[in-house]
Amino acid sequence: MRSKQAFGLPLLAKELIEQSARRRTYVIRAIYAVLFFVFAMMIFGASIYDNINTPYDLLGKGREMYITLMVLQIFGVALFTPALTCGTISSEKERNTIGLLFLTKLGPTSILLEKYLGRLFVMGTYLIISLPLFGFCYTLGGIEQRQVWFGFYGLILLVCELAALGLACSTYCRTTVSAFIA
């Protein structure tokens, strides 16, 4: 049992347990999913389905839908990632618990890495929500499977970069509000 704890990520486990215990986490995920699907359907209906007379006219329209979804997802990632990551370290400062973290066996790098991974996991769930719509675009044609995966990979990189920027602002600023503004 001792060796299992030595290689674990205790702060990451704590972060994920705390996030899963909050009702707000699930409410925000549901709101994100509903908004994403509603906006996607509104845009699909307005730009693509209005010009369709027969079901065969819909074939090959997947590319247009894919581009629309990518723009929506980039906007959602750019909006939600900084909001979720800006309070990572600054909230510890506000609660005066950052000193307790430094007293543990975890080093500063380990603390930052585990906090970072905790936020990446949350944003990863937001990206996974969009996969069914990307699959729908693929089934309509006009886009290749590798383009779908390449776009998803680009979204993952965007989340990683924005989360790192939010974590940097969180470590630099004293309060969560100033970190969000930064």
C-alpha angles and dihedrals in degrees: 000000000000094000091051091057093047093062097037128103101236098176092048090050090049092049093050093046091050092048093048091050092057118089089207091069092062094041091054091047091051092047090049092049094046093046092046094050094042093050091045093051092046092051092043091050095047100043107027114018095051091066095050121103100166131021090250090063087066093064113103094022092107093096094059091047091047093053090049091050092048091053090048092047093047089051091049093047092048090051102042104034098063090043091054097042104039093081098047099107101007091063088055088052092049092051091044091236097119090088090056090054091054090051092061124085089261117106124221092260092051091048092052093044095050093046089048093050091049091058093042090056091055093049090046089062089055090054093048089055089066097053096089091056091048088050090052090053090051092052092055091058133227093102133072126230093243090056090055092050092043090053091048090050089051090053090051090052091048091052091049092050096046092045090052090050091049091049091050091051089046093054094045099047127067099218134038092237093055090046090053091049091048 
